[in-house]
Amino acid sequence: MRPTRQRLLAVLLAAVLVGSLVVASGPIALVAPFSGDAWALADEANPDSAGSQLSRAATGPTTVESPYGEATVRYDDRGVPHVEAENDRALAYAVGYVQARDRLFQLDLQRRLMRGELAEAFGPGQVESDRFHRQMDFAAAANASWEAIEDEETRAGVEAYADGVNRYMDDRPLPVEFQVAGYEPDRWTPQDTLLVGKLVSWGLTGSFADIEEATVRERVDGSGELYPDRLDHDTPIVRNGTAVTDSQASVARPAPEKTDFGAIHDAVAPYEPERGIGSNSWVVSGNMTEDGTPVVANDPHLQLTVPPTWYEMHLQSPETSVRGVAFPGLPVVVIGATDEVAWGFTNVGADVLDTYTYEWAGEETYRYEGETRTVESRTETIAVSGGENRTVEVQKTVHGPLLEREGQRVAVAWLGLTGTREAEAVYDLNHADSVDDVREALRRFDLPTQNIVAADRDGETLFRITGQYPIRTVDNETVAGDRVFDGSAGHGEWAGFEPYGVSDFDGPGFAAFEEYPEVRNAPYVATANQRTTDDPPFYIARSTRYADGYRGERIYQRLDERAASGEPMNRSFHTDLQGDTYSKAAEAFLPHLTGAREEMTPEQRAAVDDLEAWDRRMDADSEAALVFRLWLDAYRNATWGPQFRANGLDESYFPADRTLETLPAESRWFDDPRTRETETRADIAARALNRTLDRIERSGYETYGDYNQLDLNHPFPLAFLDYEERAMDGSPDTVFNFRSDRSTQVGASFRMVVDGDGGVGSLPGGQSGNPLSPHYDDRLDTWAAGDTDPLPFEQRGPVIIRFEGEQ
């Protein structure tokens, strides 16, 4: 723990003893009493502290009664719990207890967000968030998923986990955040665990791209060409048509209607997935390694948070042996390895959300397939701390929740609004002994739609996509899901889909599991959220749903070069590849600048000379990386800004960088509609460079790291809860992925490489959510530098908590 935080914590604890602490900065104003329990929290948060060691010497490990059987918890030197139990239910109970011990406030914050109950704890600034989440009714969707679970072991594990969380809340002092905010958490339920799953799935697939693109098409003439079906020059995941099936569904794409949904999109945009969220993964055959054992590498790119998104744990029972990371709130490892199998995930970018409009017969009635239907409606009260309570109308149609803003109304069908079974699938992954077991588990991995890579000790490897893929039809013709559908005519419906119920995923409304793109035992397969394959057997998504292909191209380039060299792909190669900062985007865009020399001043030409000599690596100490990053931002704004902003559309509506990269040099999109002057790519590139050099001079930036700063803040506006700022390598388009716009930080939320010698990984922060713990941020330096720690499978550390079966 840094001295600065120690001093700040001393002030905090002094405030605890005096009685209160007042914070009034940021969106949350906090006035809350404390109690002497904070001293107990300090001891609880630091099992290796002198006080804790003395306590254990006198009394032994903490003992907790368990209704499910015996278990022990050992914490290693990085604060990772190694949980061993006599059965899986006892294991889940202990996991619930230790996750609550380390991350209880994070658990509750996630639950409150999805239930639409933030304003009750944090005030009027959270009302709009609560309104959206109530109208989507994610809580009812979690209830539906609970009903959809048929496997008794999965249900029993989720129930035991909830009991473990509640036991901790009964036995121990609440974390400091609850005392600051002045409220106590509700009991944890099995449905809350599934609600966390909905949160994860929404953050990866909850895209309103259809109404976003419809708004652009309506406001910006000719903009349809900016959203092509496919970018042919991308490097797909499955290269050379090696998918298991070569069948090709007929996917018609009728011309979309031009309708402006700007008001609705502006309202929902804050709750869509962040741009730049993605991941890297690859699986390499044992034929390419020194010891003949396959390798699985994965680094999921998610929003970086305090505490981290992931919780690392090692779980052991007679039925289970698994090591990896979980989302706090889940009793199972989501990314990791058993004794026999390793696996990792990246996001497909699939289109699993559709919107529908209706012919209205009245304020509360609409037409549907020749009949008049009444909107299902109920009124809910949003409790608001420090403000007046608000009401919200929760409305639904046959397709799903109805959203209304400024007179615009659309209904939403999202795959996660039905009963989904990924809890069963991940439970099975935690017990897998082979790649075949992994593949079988994926039959019930309904959401989120993911790319999975996996390998087992027998040398088998696997790539395939997961999730359910809706089949849309209009007048009996299969169509893509890239438009807003006519709900009154029943267009685009997913046959068998039941909002807030149990859906028929084996029927004609969804793609058949056996048709999914899959590759077995290839030399290597790499994923970076790019297009899945050149010829998918069914509609997955348009190009706008996929990430720009720069990361995917770079990973395949490195793998291809290593394979051609004949050198084995050992662990150091994979960790080095995860830390690769070479920018394929820079490689693609710099010719736009060099081709603009004639339009430049001597100072600009000198800057271009420096960029040409640059190694294209987005390193913190690089001056050229700074110029390129800021120039690309300026170039993007100079190209799209005049035409988009003139129509009320900010940069969140701008097309993908691949579209910008491939615009012809004389494209009309470089023209300025304000001056009606014809301009070229060279004109825009030179102007953007001039603005970039001016910005650098004004800002005082010297190197890329001055701009590219890691600045992770706790949800509470208390400075001592934040992580220390630091300069970072990487960009959104490099394998070492990091993006900072100050309000949102996105990067590798976990890094993992599993090989024949076990595994290594790193976490962007620390295991504990308690600021008094030495494991609050102790792994941040390792992660930021691109280094890793061992992921041992043996039990580590002394027994800290012992769970004893109730007599």
N, C-alpha and C positions, 0 to 999 in steps of 0.2 A: 504494500500500500504506500502511495506516495506521501511525503510529508505534508503537502498542501491539503490532501484529503484528511490526513490525521488531524490537522489543526481545525479544519472545518467541522469534522465530526466531534471534536472536543467542544466547539461552540454549540453544536446541535445537542449534545448530551447535557451541556449546561442549561440549555433552554428546556430540555426535558425536565430537569429537576426544578427549574423555576416555575414551569407550568404551561407555557404556551409558546408557539412560534407563529409569526404572521408573515405570509408571503403574498404579495400582490403584484406579480409581474406575469406577463404572458396571458393566455386565455383563461387560466384558472386562478382564482383568488382563494387562498387557503387561510383559514383561521381555525386552529384545532388544538385542543389540549393534549399533552403527552402524559405518560406515566412512567414510573420507575421500571416498567417492563422493558424499556429500551436497553437497560443493563443486561437483562436476561437475553435479549436479542443479540447483544454483542457476543455473549458467551455461546449462544446457539449458532451464530453465524460463523464462529471461528473455533472449530473443534480442536485445532492445534494450538490454541492460545494457552498461555501459562495457566490461566484460571481453569480452563477446561481440562488440561492435563492433570492439575491438582485434584479437580473434581473426580476425574476417572480413576486416579490412583486411590482415592478414598472410597468411591462407591461403585466403580466399574462402569461399563457402558450403560447408556440409557436403556431402560426396559419398557416395552410397550406391549400391551396385550393385543392379540390378534384373534379374531373369530375364525380365521382360515388356516392357522397353523404357524409353524416356526419359520423365522427368517432372520438374516443378519444383514447389516449394512456396513460396509467398509468404505471410507473415503480415501482416495489416493492423494498424492501430493499436488494434484491440480483440482481437487474438489470434486472429482467424478465419483459418483456412488457405484460401488460394486455390490449388487444385491443378490443374495443367495437364499433360496427358500425351498421348503420341502414339497411344494406343489405350486402350480401356476396361479391359483387364487391367492395364496399367501404372498406370492411374488407381486401380483398386481396391487394388493393391499399395501405392501411395503413401498412400491413405486409411488402410489398416490401420496403416501405420507412424506417421502423424501422430496417429491416434486413440490408439494405444498411448503415444506420446510425451506426450500431454496427459491421458489418462484410463485408463492401464493398470490401476490398482487398481480403479477402478469396473468395468471390463470383467471382471476376475477375480472381484470380489465378486458381480456378477450371476450369473456362471456357477456359482460355488460355491453360491449360494442355490438355484438351480434343480436342481442335481445332488445337493443334500443333503450338502454337504461343508463347511459352515461350522464345525462343531465341530472339525474337523481343524486349523483355523487359529486359532479363537477360543474354544475351550473348551466346558465342559459346558452353559453357558447356551443353546447353539444346538442341543442334541440334539433337542428336540421339533420345531423347524423342519426339521431334517434328516430326521426320521422321516416327517413329512408329505410332503415333496417326494420322498423315496424311494418311499413308498407310491403316490403319484400317478405316479411313473416318467416325469417330464417328459423325462428324457434319452432314453428310448426313443421318445417322441413326436417329439423333434427328429430322431432317426435316421430315423423314418418320413417326415418332411417332406423330408429330404435325398433319400430314395428317390423321393418324389413329384415332384421337380423334373425336368422333361423338357427345358427350354430350356437349351441348351448355353452360351449367353452368360451366363445367370444363374449356372449352376454354376461356370463359369470365373471369374466375378467374385468369388464367395464364396471359392473356393479361393485366388485371388490375394490377397484381403484377409487371409485367415488367414496366408499366407506373409509379408505385410507386418508383421502384428502380431509374428510370431515373429522376424522379422529385427530389429525394434527390441529385443526382449528379448535377442537375441544380442549386439547391438552396444553398448547403452547401459546405464548404471547403473539399477537398479530404483528406483522411487519410494520415498519415505521410509516410506510405510505398510508396505511389505513388510519393510523393515528393522526397523520397530517391532514388527511381529507375528512376525518371525523365520522367515519361510518364503519360498519362491520359487514363482512361478506355473508351472503346467503349460503345455505347448505349446497354442496356440490351434488349434482344428480348425474345418472348415466347419460341423460339427454344432453347435459352440458358438455360431456366429452365428445359426443357426436357433433355438437354445435361448433366446437373447435375445428373439427374436420370440415364443416361447412365454411368456416372462416378461411381455412387454407385453400379449399377448392375455389371459393369466390375470388380470392386474391390471385389465382392463376388463370381462371376461365371466365370471370364475370365481366366480359367486355360488351359495351354497347356500340361496337364499331358500325353496326348497320345504321343506326340513327345518326351517328357522327358523319358517316359518308353521305347519307341522304341529305344532311344539312349542308355539307360542302357542295354537293351537286346542285342543290337548289340555289345557293347563293353565288357560286363561282362558276361562270359559264365555261363549259368544256372541261370541267375538272374530272369527269369520269375517266379520262385517259390516265390520270395520275394514280389510279387504283386498279392496276391490271390483275388479271386472274393469276398470272404466274410471272416471276422474274426468271427467264430462261437461263441466265448466266449464274444463278446460285449453284453452290455445291450441295446437293441434297444429302441427307443422312445415308440413305440406301443408294449407293452409286452403281451405275451400270445395270440397272434393272434387276437387282438380285433379290427382290422381294419374293416370298414364297408363292405368290399368285400373280398372274399376269392379266387377270380379268379387269375390265375397265367399265365402271358404271357410266351410263349415259347421263351427264350432268348438264342440263340446259341452263342457260343464264339469260333469261328474258330481260329486256331493257327495264331498269327500275323506274318507278314513278318518282317524279320530283316533288318532294314534300319537305318542308322545313320543320325539323324537330329540335331546333336550337335551344328552346327554353327547357325542354326535358333533358337534353344532353347536358346543358350547363348545370342542371340540378343533380344529375347522377354522376357526372365526371369525377367529382372528388372521391367517389367510392369505387371507381374502376381500378383494375390493376395498374401499377405504376409502369410507365414506359421504361424500357431498359431492364425490367425484371426478366431473368432468363437463367440459364445454367450451362455448364459444360459436363460432359461425361464421355468416357470411352471404355471399351472392353477390348483387351488384347489377348490373342491366343497364346497358349503356352509354347507354341512353336516359335514365337518371337522373343521369348524370355530366356534368361540364362539357366534357370532351374527347371524349366518346362512347366511352370505353373502359370495359369492365366492371371491377368491383372484387371481390376476394376478401379477406375478413377472417377471421381464425381466432385463437383463444387457447385452447388445450387446458388444462384444469384437472386437474392431476395432483398427486401428492404432491411437495412441494418438498424438495429434497435438496441436500447439499453433497458433490461438485459438482453442478451442475444435471442434471436428467433428460436434457436435450437437448444435442446437440453441433452447433454451426453450422458449415457449410462451403459452399464454392463449388467446383464441379467442372467441368472443361473438357477435352474431347477432340474429335477430329473427329466422333465419334458423340454426344457428350453436352455439354450446357450447362445446368446446373441449380444453383440456389442455394436453401438452406433449412436445415432441421435434421434430424438423424438421431439415433436412439438409439445411444449408444456400443456398438459391437459389430456394427453394420450398415454396409455399404459404400455405402449409397444414401440419398438424401434422402427422408424420409417425408412431411414437410410443406414445401411451398415452391413453386418455379416454374421452368419451363424458359424459353427465350427466347420461347416462344409460348403457354404454358399455365400457369395458377396453380391450386392446389388446397389444400384444407384438410379436416380431419376432426374430427368429434365422435362421442362414443359413442352408439350406438342404445339400449343397455340391453336388448338382446334376450336371450331365454331360450334359452341354448344349453348348459345343463347340466341333466341329469336324474339322479335317484337311484332305485335299485331295491332292493326287499327280496325275500327268498326263503323258501320252505319248506325248512327244513334237514333232510336225511336223516342227518346225522352232523356231526361237528365240521368236516370238510373236504369234505363232499358236500352238494349242494343239488339241488332239483328244477327242471327247466327244460323246459317243453313236454312233460311226461309222461315225461321221462328223468331219470336221476340223473347229475349232472355232478360232477367233482372240481375243486376250486379249484386253479388254477395257483399254485404257491408257491415262493419261494426266500428264503433267509436272507442278509442282507447285514450287514456290519460297519460301524458308524459309528465312525470313528477320532475320538478325543477328545483334544485337546491339554490337558495338565494334569489329566487325569481318566481314569477307566476306560473302555475302549472298550465300545460298546453294540451290540446286534444288533437288527435290524428285519426283520419278515416282510413281504415284498412279495407281495401276493396279488391275483389277478385272476379275474374271471368272464367270461362271454360278453359282458357289457356294458361292462366296464372294470375299473379298480382297485377293490378291496374295502377299505373302511375300517371299523375296529372300535374301539370305545371302550366300556368298562364293559358288555360284553355286547351292545351295539347294533351292528348291522352293516348297511351299505348299500354297494351298488356304484354307481360313478359313470360316467356317459357325459358327457364334455365334448368339444365340437367340436375343441379343440386337441389331443386325444389321438390324432388320426389324422394321416396325411400331408396337410398343407395347403400351398397354393402361393402364399401372399402374397409370398414372396420374388420370384417371377416377376412378379407384378402390380406391385410397387413398382419393380422394374427397368424395366418398361415405362412406368410413370408418369414416370420420369426421362428417358425418350426421347420423350415425347408431344409432338405438334405441334398437336393440336386436341382439342376436347372429345370428338369421336368416338373418338380414340385413348384418351382417359381411360376412356370407357365400355367400350371393348373390353378394356382392361387389367383392369377390375373383374371380368370373368368368372372370373378366377383369384384374386381377393382373397377367399380363403375365411374368413379370420379376422384380426383381430377384426371383429365386426359393427359397422359405422360408418356415419354419415351423411357423405357427401362433397359438397362444393360445389366447382365448378370453372368457369373461364372462359378463353376464348382471345382472341387479338388480333383475330380476325375478328368478335368480338362475341357468340359463342355462349356460353351459360351452361347449367349443369347442376346439378341436385340429384338424388341417388338414394341408396338404402341399399346397403351392401356386405355381403359375407359369405355364409354358408350358413345357411338357416333350416330346422331339422328339422320334418318332418311326422310327428306321432304318431298312432297309431290304437289303439283298443281295440275288439275285436270288429268290425273293419272300419268303425268310425266314427271320423272325425277328432276328436281331442280336443286341448285345450290342455296345455301342459307345466307346469301349475301344481300338481302333486301328486307324491307319492312313488308310483312305479308298482310293480305286482306283477310282479316279474321272472320268477317261476316260470311265470306265465301268458303271458309274452312281451308284456305290455302296454306301450304307449308306446315301442316300439323304433323306431329310425330305420333304415328299410330301406336296405341298402347301406353302412351305417357299419361300418368295421373298426377297432376300437381298436388302435393301434400298427401299423396297416397302411395300405393305400391304399384310400380309400373311393370309392364311386360317387356323386358329387354330381349327376349328371345323371339319376339314377333317381327313383323315386316317393318316396323317403325324404326328399327335400329340395325346397323351393319352386323353381319354375322362374324362371330369371334374368329372363325377359321380363315376369314378373308383378310385379317389384319396384316399389314406389312410386317414381315418377320425375317430375321437372318440368324441362322445357326452356324456356329463354328467357323466364322470368317476369320481371316488373319487379324482384322481389327475393324471396329465400327465406332464412329464418333458422332456425338450429337451436340449441337449448340443452338437449339431452337430454330434451326433453319427448316426449309421444306423437307418433308419426310422422304418423298420419292418422286421421280419424274412422272410416274403413272400410277397414282393411287387407285385402289380398286373401288373406292367410293369417295364422296366429297368429304374432305377433312377441313380445309380452310382455303381462303384466297391468300394471295401473297401478302396482303396487308396484315394478316394475323401472325405471320412468321417474323422472326427476327431477321434483320439484315444479315447476310451470309458471311460477314467478315471473320467472325470467330470460328465458324465451322470450316471455312477455307483454310485458315491458319493452322488449326489442329490437324486437319488432313494433310496439309503440306508438311508439317513436322513429322507426322507418322510415316508418310510416304518416304521422306528423305531418310529417316532412320531405318526403315525396312530395306531401302535400296543400299544402304551402307553395309548391311550385314551385321552391324553391332546389335547386341541384345537390348531389348527395351526393359532395362532394369528400373528399380525404384527411383533412382536419382534422375533418370530421364523423365519419368512421369511427374515428379514433383517440380522439376525444372519447367516442364511444359505448362503446368498449372500456373507457374509464375511468369509466363511469356508475356512481354509487353510490346511485341512488334505489332504495328498497326497496319492491317491490310486496307483499312479505310484511308490512311495516309498514302499508301501506295497507289490507291485508286484515284484520290482527289488531287494530289500534287500536280499531275499534268494539267489540271485546270488552271493552276497558277502559273506554271512555267509557260503555258501557251498564251499568257496574257502579258508578256514582258513589254510588248509595244505600247501598252497603255499605262506603263508604270514610270514613277519617278526613280532617280538613282537610289534613293533610300529604300524604296520598295524592291528594286532589283537586287540590292545587297541582301535583303531579307530572304528573297527567293533563292539566292545563291546558297545561303546558310541552310535553307530547307532542303535543297538538292543534295547537299553534303551530309545531311542528317541520316542517322541509321534507322529512322522510322520507329524508334522505340519511345513509348510514352513513359519515360522515367522522370521521377520527381526532380532530379537535378539538371534536367535538359531545358535549355532556352528554346530550342527549336520546337520541342513538344508543346511548350506554352503557346508559341506563335501559331502552330497548326491548329491546336484545339480552339483557340479563340477565333482564328480565321474561319474555321468551319462553322462555328456558331454564327459569325457575322455573314458568311456566304449564304447560309441557310435562310437567315432573316432577310437578307437583301434580295433573295430570289422570291421567296414566298410571301414575305411580309406585306409588300404594297398591295397585292391582289387579295390576300386573305384578310388582313386587318381592315381594309376598306369595306369589307363585308361583315365586319363584326366577329371575325374568327381569329383567336390568338394562336400562339405557336403550338398549342396542344393539338391543333387540327392539321398541322403541316404534314405533308406526305413523308414516306420513309426516305432515309438517306440514299438507299439504292435507286430510288426514283430520281432524286436530285443528281446523283452521280451519272446517270445514264441519259439525262436530257441532252438532246443535240445542241451543238454550240450556237446554233441560230434559233433555238426554241423560242416560241412566243412568250413562254413563261418568264423569260428574262426581261421582257418589256415592262416599262413602268406605266401602269394605267393612269397615274395621276398626271404625268407630263405628256402621255401619248407618244413618247419617243421609242423608237426601235432600238433595243440594246442586245448585246451578245453576252455569251458566257464570259468572255474576256473582260468586258466592261464591269460586270458584276464582281468577278474575282478580284480585279484591281481595286475597286471601291471597297470591298470587304477587307482587303489587306490594309488599306489606308486607315480604315476605322479600327482595325485590330492594333496597329502600331500606336495610334493615338490612345487607345484604351490602356495598353501596357504602360505607356508613359505616364498617364494620369494615375493609374492604380499603384504604381511602384513595384509591380511584379517583376521579378528577375528570372525565376525559373518556374517550371511547370508546377512544382510542389507548392509554390506560393499561392497558386490558384486552386490546385487539386488537393483540398484539405479534408481529412477525416474529422468530422465534427459531430459526434454522436451525443445526443441529449436525452436525458430521462424524460418520461411524460410529464413529470412535475417540474416546474420552473425553479428548481433548486440547484445552484451551480455545482455544489459538491457531489451531486448525484450523476453528473455528466462524466463521460470519458474524456481523457486528455486529448486535445487536438494534435494532429500530426500531418505532415506532408505525405502524400501517397503516390505510388506509381499507378499505372493502369488507366483505362478509359472504358467507355461503354462498348468499344469495338475491339478490345484486346482480350486474349484468353485470361490474363490477370485482370479481372473485370472490376472496375470501380467507377462510380459516377457520383459526383457531388454537385448538387445545386443549392446547398445549405439547408433548404427546407426538407429535402429527402436525400438520403444516402442509400445507394444500392451497390451491392458487391457480393463476394463469395460469403454466404452466411455460414458455410462449413466447408472445409476441404478434407478429402479422404482419398487415400490410395491403399488398396488391399492387394497383397501379393502372397507369395509362398512363405514369407517370413512374418506374416501377421498384417499389420497395417499401421499407417500414420495419419494424422489429421490435425486440424487447427480450428479454433473457434474465435470469432471476433469479439472478444471480451472475456467474460468469466462465467463459471458455472452458477454462481450465486447471484440472486437478485438483491441481496442485502448489502448495503453500502458499508457495513461494518465488517464484512468478511474479507479476508485476504484473497479470496477467489472471486471478488467482484469484477476485476478487470485484469487479472494477472496473466491472461493469455493474449492480450491485445497486441503486445509488442511482437510476439512470435507470429501471429496472424498477419499483421501489417507488413512484416518483412517477407512474407511468403514462405516462412519456415513451418515445420510441422513437429508434432509430438507423437510418441508411440501410442498406439491404441491396444494395450495389452489385453489378452483374454484370460489371464490368471487373476485370481482375487488379489487385491492390493490394499495395504494399510491395515491398521488395527480395527477391530469391531467397535463401531461407535454407537450403533443402535441394535438392540436385539428384540425381535418380536417373538413373544411366547404365546403358544396356543392357549386359549381361555380354558380354564378347568371347569 
